[in-house]
Amino acid sequence: MAKGKGYRYPSDFKEQIYELYQAGQSVPKLSSEYGIPTGTLYKWISELKPFTTTEDGAKINRKELQALKKRIKELELENEILKKATAIFAKKR
């Protein structure tokens, strides 16, 4: 695995590392075995660790939550654009 400043690890690799952590391997061991800084590993664990939502008991991780929030913002923007377009077309009638 290539390392260096600004290198991005593939998400499936991060998930495999998280699974190894869940299986009982320690962060220091994973760090030395894969050459990944412990701080980076703790960040991945934080992002991938599932938590229960309060409404329906579904489990989701922090990364998925961020993606959902981003998608909601995109859909809200699209909705505003459509509302404005509808108003413009309604005036032309």
Sequence and secondary structure as in RCSB ss.txt:
>XXXX:A:sequence
MAKGKGYRYPSDFKEQIYELYQAGQSVPKLSSEYGIPTGTLYKWISELKPFTTTEDGAKINRKELQALKKRIKEL
ELENEILKKATAIFAKKR
>XXXX:A:secstr
   STT    HHHHHHHHHHHHTT  HHHHHHHHT  HHHHHHHHHHH EEE TTT  EEEHHHHHHHHHHHHHH
HHHHHHHHHHHHHHHHH 
